[in-house]
Amino acid sequence: MNAISDQIDQAGEAPISVEAFYRYGYRGRQMLAIRAPFAMGGDGAAIIGRTIEADGRRYVVVSIARQISSPINRGEPFGVELREADTREESAA
């Protein structure tokens, strides 16, 4: 039940603005290197499933990729796997 309410709460939140560096491929996934907008755990759970805005476009974070497992500090670069945010879906929420 918490997972469902978390998804509903996050749907109404404004996109998180991030600084994007470059796109790259990692294990067959298309990734985007970004700078962490806030501190979070090493697994990136605080940003996975959230909508971010980079270079004027909105995306939903599907997963993260890092070479280390320590907590992520604000401003630290790391990779995110994204899917384009469906603006129709966001406006209906």
C-alpha positions in Angstrom: 0.0 0.0 0.0 2.8 2.4 0.7 4.3 1.9 -2.7 1.0 2.9 -4.3 0.6 6.0 -2.2 4.3 7.0 -2.8 3.6 6.8 -6.6 0.6 9.0 -6.3 2.4 11.5 -4.1 5.3 11.7 -6.5 3.0 12.1 -9.5 1.9 15.5 -8.2 5.4 16.8 -7.5 7.2 19.3 -9.8 10.0 17.8 -11.9 13.5 17.9 -10.3 15.8 20.2 -12.3 19.2 18.5 -12.9 22.4 19.4 -14.7 23.0 17.0 -17.5 26.5 16.3 -19.0 26.3 13.6 -21.7 24.5 10.5 -22.9 26.3 7.1 -22.9 25.5 3.4 -23.2 25.9 1.0 -20.2 25.2 -2.7 -20.4 22.8 -2.1 -23.3 21.0 0.7 -21.6 20.9 4.4 -22.7 22.1 6.5 -19.8 22.4 10.2 -19.0 25.2 11.5 -16.8 23.7 14.1 -14.3 24.8 15.9 -11.2 22.9 14.8 -8.1 20.3 17.5 -7.2 20.4 16.4 -3.5 22.1 13.9 -1.2 20.7 10.3 -1.2 21.5 6.7 -0.5 23.9 4.8 -2.7 21.0 2.9 -4.4 19.4 6.1 -5.6 16.0 5.1 -4.4 15.1 8.8 -3.6 15.3 9.7 -7.3 14.1 6.4 -9.0 10.6 6.8 -10.3 10.7 10.6 -10.0 10.4 13.1 -12.9 13.4 15.1 -13.7 13.9 18.0 -16.1 17.2 18.2 -18.1 17.9 20.4 -21.1 14.2 21.5 -21.3 12.9 17.9 -21.5 11.1 15.8 -18.9 12.1 12.2 -18.1 11.3 9.6 -15.5 14.3 8.0 -13.8 14.1 4.2 -14.3 17.4 3.2 -12.6 20.8 4.5 -11.8 24.3 3.2 -12.5 27.4 3.9 -10.4 30.8 2.3 -9.9 30.7 2.7 -6.1 28.0 2.0 -3.5 28.6 4.8 -1.0 25.9 7.4 -0.4 25.5 10.0 -3.2 26.4 13.5 -2.3 24.7 16.6 -3.7 26.5 17.6 -6.8 28.1 14.2 -7.4 27.9 13.0 -11.0 26.2 9.6 -11.7 24.3 7.9 -14.5 20.5 7.6 -14.8 18.5 5.4 -17.1 15.5 7.4 -18.3 12.2 7.1 -20.1 10.5 10.2 -21.6 7.8 11.5 -19.3 4.3 11.3 -20.8 3.0 14.9 -20.5 -0.6 13.6 -21.0 -0.1 11.3 -18.0 1.3 14.1 -15.8 -1.5 16.5 -16.6 -4.1 13.9 -15.7 -2.6 13.2 -12.3 
